[in-house]
Amino acid sequence: MEQDQLDATTQTELEAAAFRRLLSHLRQHTEVQNIDLMILADFCRNCLSNWYQDAAEERGIALSKDAAREHVYGMPYDEWKA
């Protein structure tokens, strides 16, 4: 099956699975600092949390910055920084 043959629901499910895998990968590799990601990829964990928060707001869901970061980091942001 080719990308252009996927229905919207399947595409969304695949994208969601890839996003969850990216989050899992970043959570397992805490040695990779956000500044390293920014230099190499032009985004970081904070960018992902901002995009997640933006997506929630686009759907009328109130999601705090802290809650979005906790989702991306897998723990409260202050705990991750420590």
Buried (B, 14 or more C-beta within 10 A) or exposed (E): EEEEEEEEEEEEEEEEEEBEEEBEEBBEEEEBEEEEBBEEEEEBBBBBBBBBBEEBEEEEEEBEEEBBBBBBBBEEBEEBEE
